[in-house]
């Protein structure tokens, strides 16, 4: 299972994802679900993934190939965040359509967030069908995967005016709540914090299972 959340506030965006893809008595498999693309001074983008692993990896591979081949449309050439969401949605649909006849669920969804040039920073949730929704003043965060356990803390605290550091703490508490309730979600936990208008790679940290901060967070159950 998966849990990813992106929180968009006036001062920036917080991205948080787990890395567990398979949990069992004898085996736990982990893959990063957070990918960063950018060109300093022009754009910074973060993509998080949920769903069929083969599909998500194929989509990310296609995005990278399009950049390497300097395709007419790629993550470095789109003009707006909405154009970028359209492009990612089309690739997702195309990858899934290759496997439709197999009778297997190859659906995948994505969280896309970031900023391009002078445009506003945005976050989009892109569905398997290629359509998407975006954050708003009334809905300043979006989730994919196992979302229900981590939602209450976000509903109670997050508004567009929430400080970026508080939003980051809320994301981690939300992740901890999800891990406590669903063993298929687990560390390492990746966190990226992007500051509005910086157009630079955001602060990044990976919390491993033995992270002292995560242990303190779990024991306190607070934002402190």
Secondary structure, DSSP 8 states (H G I E B T S, - for coil): --EEEEEEETTEEEEEE--EEEE-SS-EEE---EEEEEETTTEEEEEEEEE-HHHHHHHHHHHHHHHHTT-SSSTTT-SSHHHHHHHHHHHHHHHHHTTGGGTS---EEEEEEEEETTS--EEEEE-TTS-EEE--SS--EEEEES-HHHHHHHHHH--TTS-HHHHHHHHHHHHHHHHHH-TTS-SSEEEEEEETT--S--EEEEE-TT-HHHHHHHHH-S--
